[in-house]
Amino acid sequence: MFNWLYNIGAWLDRVARRTWRGIAHFVWPNPESSIWRRLLPYGTLFGALAVTFLIAGAGWEVTNSNAFCGLVCHTMPPEYISYLNSPHSRVKCVECHIGRETIATQFTRKAHDISHVVKYLGTGYETPIYVKGLRPAPEICEKCHSPEKFSANSQKVIKRYSAEENNALTETHLSFKIGGGSHREGLGKGIHWHIENQIEYIFTDDKNLQQEIPWVRVTNAETGEVEVYTDVEVDLPPDFVETQISQDHLRQMDCVTCHNRNSHEFKTPDNALDDAMARNIISPEIPYFKQNAIAVIEREYPSMGHAAAAIEGLKNYYAANWPDYYAANTATVDQAVAEVQRLYEQMVYPNMEVTWTTHPNNVEHKDWPGCFRCHDGKHLNEQGESIRVECNLCHTIPLQAPADGSSVLMPLSDAFEPESHIDTNWISRHRFEFDETCQGCHDVSNPGGTDDSSFCANSACHATEWKFAGLDATRILEMTNVLSEELPTYPAAALTWNDLVGPILASRCVACHGGTAGLYLDTYANALAGGNLGPAIVPGDAEASLLVQLQREGHPNSLPPDELDWIIQWINAGAPES
């Protein structure tokens, strides 16, 4: 036994010695050898290193490719396909998920991501995929986008098709105030104010979706003022902030707080069909197509095969119910059905448990809470002021117009803003505070209606269910009766400046005519003195009074008819002060 072991050991020793002598002879040849023989070891080493670098470089490039991220490393067709259809389809995955850092940093981050492969090969791979830690925006987004450059408003036309026979088209026109926020333009204006100022928030929902945000802290970059807002509908424990910070639930707002699905958007069926019809990929001329397509693709199916069969069944529907139309437009209907099939395949991924409802899109507030996560009227500071619920902070009042381009004019004057409108919760409260005083600035016909006949009958506002805005929150409803007591009403009173006319002009006109055109309407004496254009009030002669003349010609801030009648009567009575 021992002899056998000894023989094996002796043999291994001889092999090792011979191998070492061979290597030594190759690396350190006889000095008398030719120069080529002496250079051979260095050439071999250089070649080996070159091959190694080439293989490593090729491997680095392969693992940095979009196809590797989407198809090889782990199976993630929802993310990959949505990425290919996104505005960032020419930006490499690694540029966002790993970052444009040094090779060493990128290598470290990529090595860490090997854990994803291990999970995929094992049993711990999550479905659906939820991103837990996106790179901060300055590292990623701001490598291409500069917040300081967002200065001009952008115009957007949103096209929507109805579920009627003619798929009637309406257009909603909006101007988005994307700029501002910078010191150059003045802090407090524009959507990107949120980037120029430090905003921290705590989320409490799982999966890192950040849809439940009960606590917000705002630090104004210009004044240094700090305000903390908490959701009054949520009972927060005393140690809430400290506990959530320890759990890494504190975030500073940046680009991806809102633009979280810019590269991986899963469109809703409604939006996807509207986009396809607006581009005429699906003909809007097909009767009831929007209605029928929505009904088919919003259904749940046991498999993609069942879904495909149901969508294909749209052809049979038109052949059976619209035989003449289908016979004359077979190619048009077939193309539309094929597009619905394609759209559905971008929305639903059963193996990954993904549909268009899986990932919230925070950049809007129709299908997901989005802006209303914080701007819901329920987040109040210690003074009882909410995070402002004011639509025109970020965009103009939406205006819905029919396809023929006609629209009702709904002017919104900047000349006068009543104290009530400055309330941080005015949008949620205005429906409770409406009275005759509103018609001084707005056409108030059919208030709360949807026929677009006036400013207060705006279908783009009132025909939409703002289900995420929190407008019916208990604490907010408790506050809605406060302003009604403060809004001015003017019953018949003594026709004097002190009793009637002065209060009317103070609420309606003084905001501008505290010097505009040299006219001051703040006191009786100033009103009688007139302005640069002449006498605003001529006692005893309303027809000669410029105030009356300009009101009748269509002043931008028109007085309600009954108030103007009272003022005319007062002037003709000699314009008494008391």
C-alpha positions as CSV (number, residue, x, y, z in Angstrom):
1,M,0.0,0.0,0.0
2,F,2.7,2.5,1.0
3,N,4.8,1.5,-2.0
4,W,1.9,2.3,-4.3
5,L,1.4,5.8,-2.8
6,Y,5.2,6.4,-2.9
7,N,5.3,5.6,-6.6
8,I,2.4,8.0,-7.4
9,G,4.1,10.8,-5.5
10,A,7.4,10.2,-7.2
11,W,5.7,10.3,-10.6
12,L,3.9,13.5,-9.8
13,D,7.2,15.1,-8.7
14,R,8.9,14.1,-11.9
15,V,6.0,15.6,-14.0
16,A,6.1,18.8,-12.0
17,R,9.9,19.2,-12.4
18,R,9.8,18.5,-16.2
19,T,6.9,20.9,-16.6
20,W,8.7,23.6,-14.7
21,R,11.9,23.1,-16.7
22,G,9.9,23.3,-19.9
23,I,8.3,26.6,-18.9
24,A,11.6,28.0,-17.6
25,H,13.3,27.1,-20.9
26,F,10.5,28.7,-22.9
27,V,10.4,31.9,-20.8
28,W,14.2,32.2,-20.3
29,P,15.8,30.7,-23.4
30,N,19.6,30.2,-23.8
31,P,21.2,33.6,-24.2
32,E,22.8,32.3,-27.3
33,S,19.4,31.6,-28.9
34,S,18.3,33.7,-31.9
35,I,16.5,37.0,-31.2
36,W,13.2,35.6,-32.5
37,R,13.5,32.8,-30.0
38,R,14.2,35.2,-27.2
39,L,11.2,37.4,-28.2
40,L,8.8,34.5,-28.5
41,P,7.8,34.5,-24.7
42,Y,6.9,38.2,-24.8
43,G,5.0,37.8,-28.1
44,T,3.1,34.8,-26.6
45,L,2.2,36.8,-23.5
46,F,1.1,39.8,-25.5
47,G,-1.0,37.6,-27.7
48,A,-2.6,35.9,-24.7
49,L,-3.4,39.3,-23.1
50,A,-4.8,40.6,-26.4
51,V,-7.1,37.6,-26.8
52,T,-8.2,37.9,-23.2
53,F,-9.0,41.6,-23.6
54,L,-10.8,40.9,-26.9
55,I,-12.9,38.2,-25.3
56,A,-13.6,40.3,-22.2
57,G,-14.4,43.4,-24.4
58,A,-16.8,41.4,-26.5
59,G,-18.4,39.9,-23.4
60,W,-18.7,43.4,-21.9
61,E,-20.4,44.7,-25.1
62,V,-22.7,41.7,-25.3
63,T,-23.8,42.0,-21.6
64,N,-24.4,45.8,-22.3
65,S,-26.6,45.1,-25.2
66,N,-30.4,45.6,-25.0
67,A,-31.0,42.1,-26.4
68,F,-29.0,40.6,-23.6
69,C,-30.9,42.5,-21.0
70,G,-34.2,41.8,-22.5
71,L,-33.9,38.2,-23.8
72,V,-30.8,36.4,-22.5
73,C,-30.1,37.4,-19.0
74,H,-33.6,36.8,-17.9
75,T,-36.9,36.5,-19.6
76,M,-38.7,39.9,-19.3
77,P,-40.8,40.5,-22.5
78,P,-43.1,43.0,-20.8
79,E,-40.2,45.4,-19.9
80,Y,-38.3,44.7,-23.2
81,I,-41.2,45.1,-25.6
82,S,-42.5,48.2,-23.8
83,Y,-39.0,49.6,-24.0
84,L,-38.8,49.0,-27.7
85,N,-42.0,51.1,-28.1
86,S,-40.8,53.9,-25.9
87,P,-39.2,57.3,-26.6
88,H,-36.0,55.9,-25.1
89,S,-35.7,52.9,-27.4
90,R,-32.3,54.1,-28.7
91,V,-30.9,54.5,-25.2
92,K,-29.2,51.4,-23.9
93,C,-30.8,49.7,-20.8
94,V,-27.5,49.9,-19.0
95,E,-27.3,53.7,-19.4
96,C,-30.3,54.0,-17.1
97,H,-30.1,50.9,-14.9
98,I,-26.3,50.9,-14.3
99,G,-25.5,54.5,-15.2
100,R,-22.9,56.4,-17.2
101,E,-20.2,56.0,-14.6
102,T,-16.6,54.7,-14.7
103,I,-15.9,51.2,-15.9
104,A,-15.0,50.2,-12.4
105,T,-18.3,51.5,-11.0
106,Q,-20.3,49.9,-13.9
107,F,-18.5,46.6,-13.3
108,T,-19.3,46.6,-9.6
109,R,-23.0,47.3,-10.3
110,K,-23.2,44.7,-13.0
111,A,-21.6,42.1,-10.7
112,H,-24.2,42.8,-8.1
113,D,-26.9,42.1,-10.7
114,I,-25.7,38.6,-11.1
115,S,-28.1,37.9,-8.2
116,H,-30.9,38.4,-10.6
117,V,-29.7,35.5,-12.8
118,V,-29.3,33.3,-9.7
119,K,-32.9,34.1,-8.7
120,Y,-34.1,33.4,-12.2
121,L,-32.4,30.0,-12.3
122,G,-33.8,29.2,-8.9
123,T,-37.2,29.7,-7.5
124,G,-36.9,33.2,-6.0
125,Y,-37.5,35.2,-9.2
126,E,-40.3,37.7,-8.7
127,T,-43.3,38.0,-11.0
128,P,-44.2,40.6,-11.9
129,I,-40.9,42.5,-11.8
130,Y,-40.9,45.6,-9.6
131,V,-37.9,47.9,-9.6
132,K,-36.7,48.5,-6.1
133,G,-33.9,51.0,-6.6
134,L,-33.7,53.2,-9.7
135,R,-30.7,55.5,-10.0
136,P,-31.2,59.1,-8.9
137,A,-32.2,61.4,-11.7
138,P,-29.0,63.5,-11.6
139,E,-27.0,60.4,-12.4
140,I,-29.3,59.3,-15.2
141,C,-32.0,61.6,-16.6
142,E,-30.0,64.8,-16.2
143,K,-27.1,63.4,-18.3
144,C,-29.4,64.2,-21.3
145,H,-32.1,66.5,-19.8
146,S,-31.4,69.7,-18.1
147,P,-34.2,71.0,-15.9
148,E,-33.0,74.6,-16.3
149,K,-33.8,74.4,-20.0
150,F,-37.5,73.6,-19.5
151,S,-38.6,77.2,-20.0
152,A,-41.4,77.4,-22.5
153,N,-44.9,76.1,-22.2
154,S,-45.8,73.1,-24.4
155,Q,-49.1,72.7,-26.3
156,K,-50.8,69.3,-26.3
157,V,-53.9,68.1,-28.1
158,I,-55.4,64.9,-26.6
159,K,-57.6,63.0,-29.1
160,R,-60.3,60.8,-27.8
161,Y,-62.9,58.6,-29.6
162,S,-66.3,57.8,-28.2
163,A,-68.0,54.4,-27.8
164,E,-70.7,55.5,-30.3
165,E,-71.5,54.2,-33.8
166,N,-69.4,56.9,-35.5
167,N,-66.5,56.8,-32.9
168,A,-67.0,60.5,-32.6
169,L,-63.7,62.4,-32.1
170,T,-63.2,65.1,-29.5
171,E,-60.0,67.0,-28.8
172,T,-58.9,68.4,-25.5
173,H,-56.5,71.3,-25.8
174,L,-54.0,72.0,-23.0
175,S,-51.0,74.2,-22.5
176,F,-48.5,72.6,-20.1
177,K,-46.5,74.9,-17.9
178,I,-43.4,72.7,-17.9
179,G,-40.9,75.5,-17.3
180,G,-40.0,77.7,-14.5
181,G,-38.9,76.7,-11.1
182,S,-35.5,78.2,-11.8
183,H,-34.2,81.3,-10.2
184,R,-34.1,82.8,-13.7
185,E,-37.9,82.5,-14.1
186,G,-39.0,82.8,-10.5
187,L,-39.5,79.9,-8.2
188,G,-43.1,78.7,-7.8
189,K,-44.0,78.4,-11.4
190,G,-44.2,75.4,-13.6
191,I,-44.2,71.7,-13.2
192,H,-40.5,71.4,-12.8
193,W,-40.7,73.6,-9.7
194,H,-40.7,70.2,-8.0
195,I,-37.1,69.6,-9.2
196,E,-35.7,73.1,-8.4
197,N,-36.9,72.8,-4.8
198,Q,-36.2,70.0,-2.4
199,I,-39.3,67.8,-1.8
200,E,-39.0,64.8,0.4
201,Y,-41.8,62.2,0.9
202,I,-42.5,59.0,2.6
203,F,-44.3,56.1,0.9
204,T,-46.0,53.3,2.8
205,D,-47.2,50.9,0.1
206,D,-45.3,47.7,-0.6
207,K,-43.5,46.7,-3.8
208,N,-42.0,50.2,-4.0
209,L,-44.8,51.5,-6.2
210,Q,-44.9,54.7,-4.1
211,Q,-48.7,55.2,-4.5
212,E,-49.5,55.9,-0.9
213,I,-47.7,59.1,0.3
214,P,-49.0,60.3,3.7
215,W,-46.1,62.6,4.5
216,V,-44.4,65.4,2.5
217,R,-41.7,67.9,3.4
218,V,-41.0,70.9,1.2
219,T,-38.0,73.1,1.4
220,N,-38.3,76.3,-0.7
221,A,-35.0,76.9,-2.5
222,E,-35.5,80.7,-2.5
223,T,-36.6,81.3,1.1
224,G,-35.3,78.3,2.9
225,E,-38.8,77.9,4.4
226,V,-39.7,74.3,5.4
227,E,-43.3,73.0,5.4
228,V,-44.5,69.6,6.4
229,Y,-47.8,68.2,5.0
230,T,-49.5,65.1,6.3
231,D,-52.5,63.2,5.0
232,V,-55.3,64.1,7.5
233,E,-57.2,60.9,6.6
234,V,-54.3,58.8,7.9
235,D,-53.6,58.4,11.6
236,L,-49.8,58.5,11.7
237,P,-48.0,57.3,14.9
238,P,-45.7,59.7,16.8
239,D,-42.6,57.9,15.6
240,F,-43.8,57.5,12.0
241,V,-41.0,59.5,10.4
242,E,-38.1,57.9,12.2
243,T,-39.6,54.4,11.6
244,Q,-40.1,55.0,7.9
245,I,-36.6,56.5,7.4
246,S,-35.1,53.4,9.1
247,Q,-37.0,51.3,6.6
248,D,-35.6,53.3,3.7
249,H,-39.0,54.7,2.8
250,L,-37.9,58.3,2.6
251,R,-37.3,59.6,-0.9
252,Q,-36.3,62.9,-2.5
253,M,-38.5,63.8,-5.4
254,D,-36.7,63.7,-8.8
255,C,-37.6,63.0,-12.4
256,V,-38.6,59.3,-11.9
257,T,-41.0,60.2,-9.1
258,C,-43.4,61.3,-11.9
259,H,-41.8,60.0,-15.1
260,N,-41.6,56.4,-13.7
261,R,-42.9,54.6,-16.9
262,N,-41.3,56.7,-19.6
263,S,-39.4,53.8,-21.0
264,H,-41.8,51.0,-19.9
265,E,-45.3,52.3,-20.4
266,F,-48.2,49.8,-20.6
267,K,-51.0,51.8,-22.2
268,T,-54.6,51.2,-21.1
269,P,-56.9,49.8,-23.8
270,D,-58.7,53.1,-24.1
271,N,-55.5,55.1,-24.6
272,A,-54.0,52.5,-27.0
273,L,-57.1,52.5,-29.2
274,D,-57.3,56.3,-29.2
275,D,-53.7,56.6,-30.4
276,A,-54.1,53.9,-33.1
277,M,-57.3,55.6,-34.4
278,A,-55.8,59.1,-34.3
279,R,-53.0,57.7,-36.6
280,N,-55.6,55.9,-38.8
281,I,-53.9,52.6,-38.1
282,I,-57.4,51.7,-37.0
283,S,-60.0,53.4,-39.2
284,P,-62.4,55.6,-37.1
285,E,-65.0,54.9,-39.8
286,I,-65.6,51.3,-38.7
287,P,-69.0,51.4,-36.9
288,Y,-68.8,50.9,-33.1
289,F,-65.2,49.7,-33.4
290,K,-64.0,51.5,-30.3
291,Q,-66.8,50.1,-28.2
292,N,-66.4,46.5,-29.5
293,A,-62.6,46.5,-29.2
294,I,-62.7,47.8,-25.6
295,A,-65.2,45.1,-24.7
296,V,-63.0,42.4,-26.1
297,I,-59.6,43.3,-24.8
298,E,-60.7,44.4,-21.3
299,R,-61.9,40.8,-20.6
300,E,-59.9,38.3,-18.7
301,Y,-58.9,35.1,-20.6
302,P,-57.4,31.8,-19.4
303,S,-54.6,32.0,-22.0
304,M,-53.2,34.2,-24.8
305,G,-54.8,31.7,-27.3
306,H,-58.3,32.3,-25.9
307,A,-57.6,36.1,-26.1
308,A,-56.4,35.9,-29.7
309,A,-59.5,33.9,-30.7
310,A,-61.8,36.4,-29.1
311,I,-60.1,39.3,-30.8
312,E,-60.2,37.4,-34.2
313,G,-64.0,37.0,-33.5
314,L,-64.4,40.7,-34.2
315,K,-64.3,39.9,-37.9
316,N,-67.2,37.4,-37.5
317,Y,-69.1,40.1,-35.6
318,Y,-68.9,42.6,-38.5
319,A,-69.5,39.9,-41.1
320,A,-72.7,38.9,-39.2
321,N,-74.0,42.3,-38.1
322,W,-72.6,44.6,-40.7
323,P,-72.5,42.4,-43.8
324,D,-72.7,45.1,-46.4
325,Y,-70.0,47.3,-44.7
326,Y,-67.7,44.3,-44.0
327,A,-68.0,43.1,-47.6
328,A,-67.0,46.5,-48.9
329,N,-64.3,47.2,-46.3
330,T,-62.9,43.7,-45.4
331,A,-59.3,44.8,-45.6
332,T,-59.9,47.8,-43.4
333,V,-61.7,45.7,-40.7
334,D,-59.0,43.0,-40.9
335,Q,-56.2,45.5,-40.5
336,A,-58.0,47.0,-37.5
337,V,-58.5,43.6,-35.9
338,A,-54.8,42.8,-36.5
339,E,-53.8,46.0,-34.8
340,V,-56.0,45.2,-31.8
341,Q,-54.3,41.8,-31.6
342,R,-50.9,43.5,-31.6
343,L,-51.9,46.0,-29.0
344,Y,-53.2,43.3,-26.7
345,E,-49.9,41.4,-27.0
346,Q,-48.2,44.6,-25.7
347,M,-50.6,44.9,-22.7
348,V,-50.9,41.3,-21.3
349,Y,-48.2,38.8,-20.4
350,P,-49.7,35.9,-18.4
351,N,-46.4,34.2,-17.7
352,M,-45.1,37.3,-16.0
353,E,-48.4,38.2,-14.4
354,V,-48.4,41.6,-16.1
355,T,-51.3,43.6,-17.6
356,W,-51.9,47.3,-18.2
357,T,-53.0,47.6,-14.6
358,T,-49.8,46.2,-13.0
359,H,-47.6,49.2,-13.1
360,P,-48.9,52.7,-12.2
361,N,-48.0,55.6,-14.4
362,N,-47.4,58.7,-12.3
363,V,-47.0,61.2,-15.0
364,E,-50.8,61.9,-15.2
365,H,-53.8,61.6,-13.0
366,K,-56.6,60.0,-15.0
367,D,-56.0,56.2,-14.8
368,W,-53.7,56.4,-11.8
369,P,-53.4,58.7,-8.8
370,G,-50.2,60.4,-10.2
371,C,-50.2,64.0,-9.2
372,F,-53.1,63.4,-6.8
373,R,-50.9,61.3,-4.6
374,C,-50.0,64.6,-3.0
375,H,-52.2,67.2,-4.6
376,D,-55.4,65.6,-3.3
377,G,-56.6,68.3,-0.9
378,K,-55.9,66.1,2.1
379,H,-52.3,66.9,2.7
380,L,-52.4,69.8,5.2
381,N,-49.7,71.7,7.1
382,E,-50.0,72.9,10.7
383,Q,-51.9,76.0,9.5
384,G,-54.5,73.9,7.8
385,E,-53.3,74.8,4.3
386,S,-53.2,72.0,1.8
387,I,-50.7,71.2,-0.9
388,R,-52.3,73.3,-3.6
389,V,-55.1,71.8,-5.5
390,E,-55.1,74.1,-8.5
391,C,-55.3,72.7,-12.0
392,N,-53.8,75.8,-13.7
393,L,-50.6,75.5,-11.6
394,C,-49.4,72.9,-14.2
395,H,-51.7,73.4,-17.2
396,T,-54.4,75.6,-18.5
397,I,-58.1,74.9,-17.9
398,P,-58.8,72.0,-20.3
399,L,-61.0,72.9,-23.3
400,Q,-62.7,70.1,-25.2
401,A,-63.5,70.8,-28.8
402,P,-65.3,68.8,-31.4
403,A,-63.5,67.5,-34.5
404,D,-64.7,70.3,-36.7
405,G,-62.5,72.7,-34.8
406,S,-65.3,74.8,-33.3
407,S,-65.3,75.6,-29.6
408,V,-66.9,77.9,-27.2
409,L,-64.7,80.7,-25.9
410,M,-64.0,80.4,-22.3
411,P,-61.9,83.4,-21.3
412,L,-60.1,83.4,-18.0
413,S,-59.1,86.8,-17.0
414,D,-55.9,87.4,-15.0
415,A,-57.0,90.8,-14.0
416,F,-58.7,89.9,-10.8
417,E,-58.4,86.9,-8.5
418,P,-60.7,86.9,-5.5
419,E,-59.4,86.0,-2.1
420,S,-61.4,82.7,-2.3
421,H,-59.4,81.6,-5.3
422,I,-56.1,81.8,-3.5
423,D,-57.2,79.2,-1.0
424,T,-55.0,76.2,-1.5
425,N,-58.0,73.9,-1.8
426,W,-60.1,76.1,-4.1
427,I,-60.5,73.5,-6.8
428,S,-62.1,71.0,-4.5
429,R,-64.2,73.7,-2.8
430,H,-65.5,75.8,-5.6
431,R,-68.5,73.6,-6.3
432,F,-69.7,74.4,-2.8
433,E,-69.0,78.1,-2.9
434,F,-70.6,78.9,-6.3
435,D,-72.9,81.9,-6.3
436,E,-73.9,84.9,-8.4
437,T,-70.6,86.7,-7.7
438,C,-68.8,84.2,-10.0
439,Q,-70.3,85.7,-13.1
440,G,-68.3,88.9,-12.8
441,C,-65.4,87.0,-14.5
442,H,-66.9,83.8,-15.9
443,D,-69.8,82.8,-18.1
444,V,-71.6,80.7,-15.6
445,S,-74.5,79.3,-17.7
446,N,-75.3,75.7,-16.8
447,P,-72.8,75.5,-13.9
448,G,-71.3,72.1,-13.5
449,G,-72.6,71.0,-16.9
450,T,-70.8,69.3,-19.7
451,D,-72.2,70.8,-22.8
452,D,-69.3,73.3,-23.3
453,S,-71.8,76.2,-23.4
454,S,-69.9,78.3,-20.9
455,F,-66.8,78.4,-18.7
456,C,-68.7,76.5,-15.9
457,A,-70.1,73.9,-18.3
458,N,-66.7,72.5,-19.3
459,S,-66.9,68.8,-20.4
460,A,-63.2,68.4,-20.0
461,C,-63.5,69.0,-16.3
462,H,-67.0,67.9,-15.3
463,A,-67.4,64.9,-17.6
464,T,-64.5,63.1,-16.0
465,E,-64.5,61.2,-12.7
466,W,-61.5,62.5,-10.7
467,K,-61.6,59.4,-8.6
468,F,-58.1,60.0,-7.1
469,A,-58.4,63.6,-6.1
470,G,-59.8,63.0,-2.7
471,L,-62.4,65.7,-3.2
472,D,-64.9,63.9,-0.9
473,A,-62.5,63.4,1.9
474,T,-64.2,63.8,5.3
475,R,-61.9,66.5,6.6
476,I,-62.2,68.5,3.4
477,L,-66.0,68.4,3.4
478,E,-65.9,69.8,6.9
479,M,-64.1,72.8,5.6
480,T,-66.3,73.6,2.6
481,N,-68.7,75.9,4.4
482,V,-66.2,78.4,5.6
483,L,-65.8,80.4,2.5
484,S,-69.5,80.7,1.7
485,E,-69.8,83.1,4.7
486,E,-67.0,85.2,3.4
487,L,-68.0,85.6,-0.3
488,P,-69.8,88.9,-0.9
489,T,-73.5,88.9,-1.6
490,Y,-75.4,92.1,-2.3
491,P,-79.1,92.3,-1.4
492,A,-81.0,95.4,-2.1
493,A,-79.7,98.1,0.2
494,A,-79.6,101.8,0.5
495,L,-78.3,103.3,-2.8
496,T,-75.3,104.8,-1.2
497,W,-71.5,104.4,-1.6
498,N,-71.1,103.2,1.9
499,D,-74.0,100.7,2.0
500,L,-73.8,99.2,-1.6
501,V,-71.6,100.6,-4.3
502,G,-68.3,100.8,-2.4
503,P,-68.5,97.1,-1.3
504,I,-69.3,96.1,-4.9
505,L,-66.4,97.9,-6.4
506,A,-64.0,96.8,-3.6
507,S,-64.7,93.1,-4.4
508,R,-64.9,93.5,-8.2
509,C,-62.7,96.3,-9.4
510,V,-60.2,97.5,-6.8
511,A,-57.7,94.7,-7.5
512,C,-57.0,96.4,-10.8
513,H,-58.3,99.9,-10.3
514,G,-56.1,100.7,-7.5
515,G,-54.2,102.8,-10.0
516,T,-54.7,101.1,-13.4
517,A,-55.3,103.9,-16.0
518,G,-54.9,106.4,-13.2
519,L,-58.2,105.3,-11.7
520,Y,-58.7,104.5,-8.0
521,L,-62.0,103.0,-6.9
522,D,-61.0,102.3,-3.3
523,T,-62.6,105.4,-1.8
524,Y,-65.6,107.6,-2.6
525,A,-63.4,110.7,-3.3
526,N,-61.0,108.8,-5.6
527,A,-63.9,107.3,-7.6
528,L,-65.4,110.7,-8.2
529,A,-62.0,112.1,-9.2
530,G,-61.8,109.8,-12.2
531,G,-58.8,108.6,-14.1
532,N,-56.7,109.2,-17.2
533,L,-59.7,108.6,-19.5
534,G,-62.0,111.0,-17.8
535,P,-64.7,110.9,-15.1
536,A,-65.6,107.3,-14.2
537,I,-68.7,108.6,-12.3
538,V,-70.8,111.7,-13.2
539,P,-73.3,112.2,-10.4
540,G,-76.8,112.4,-11.8
541,D,-75.8,111.1,-15.3
542,A,-75.1,107.4,-15.6
543,E,-74.9,107.6,-19.4
544,A,-72.0,110.1,-19.2
545,S,-70.1,107.9,-16.7
546,L,-67.2,105.9,-18.2
547,L,-67.7,103.1,-15.6
548,V,-71.2,102.5,-17.1
549,Q,-70.1,103.0,-20.7
550,L,-67.2,100.6,-20.5
551,Q,-69.3,97.9,-18.7
552,R,-71.9,98.1,-21.5
553,E,-69.2,97.8,-24.2
554,G,-67.9,94.6,-22.7
555,H,-65.3,95.2,-20.0
556,P,-62.9,92.2,-19.3
557,N,-64.3,92.1,-15.7
558,S,-68.0,92.5,-16.3
559,L,-70.3,93.3,-13.4
560,P,-73.3,91.1,-12.9
561,P,-76.4,92.8,-14.5
562,D,-78.2,93.4,-11.2
563,E,-75.1,95.0,-9.7
564,L,-74.6,97.2,-12.7
565,D,-78.3,98.3,-12.5
566,W,-77.9,99.2,-8.8
567,I,-74.8,101.4,-9.7
568,I,-76.8,103.1,-12.6
569,Q,-79.6,103.9,-10.2
570,W,-77.1,105.2,-7.6
571,I,-75.4,107.5,-10.1
572,N,-78.7,108.8,-11.5
573,A,-79.8,109.5,-7.9
574,G,-76.8,111.8,-7.5
575,A,-74.2,109.2,-6.3
576,P,-74.6,109.9,-2.6
577,E,-71.8,108.8,-0.3
578,S,-74.1,107.9,2.7
